[in-house]
Amino acid sequence: MIRVRLDDGREWEAAWLQAGATMALELACHDQVIVLPPVGQHPAVVIGRVGPYTRPATPARVCIEATE
């Protein structure tokens, strides 16, 4: 779980949305994030970090295998 502090000082325990390239994303204190608020028994969910776009690294090697 991630602790998120809102502009008004409230804090939420939030889950992290795991999707594609965001799996390797590291958050730091004071990062701006987009958060869905908690609903009922479900926690808040951080769905991403706000920041500049960075192009994904091109792999140095690509291996393609085929079978009949």
Sequence and secondary structure as in RCSB ss.txt:
>XXXX:A:sequence
MIRVRLDDGREWEAAWLQAGATMALELACHDQVIVLPPVGQHPAVVIGRVGPYTRPATPARVCIEATE
>XXXX:A:secstr
 EEEE TTS EEEEEE   GGGGG    TT  EEEE  BTTB EEEEEE          S        
